[in-house]
Amino acid sequence: PLLMHVDKNEVMYNDTKRFVVKARKAGVEVVLHESHDLFHVWHLFARYMPESKRSIKDIGTFVRNHIS
């Protein structure tokens, strides 16, 4: 399973969307979270941004749900 986080304004948006489509066609379970008004690698700023904290919590939940 894959968890993808992407912002609609970031440079990787279209690539991420294409990747998700291809992965799903190949039978891969993909969860895509699209944010708005953030920037590439916003996760690195969890100390300062609530959006980053939420994204990191989302990652933790995803991992726990798939390894238990």
Secondary structure, 3 states (H helix, E strand, C coil): CEEEEEECCCCCHHHHHHHHHHHHHCCCCEEEEEECCCCCCHHHHCCCCHHHHHHHHHHHHHHHHHHC
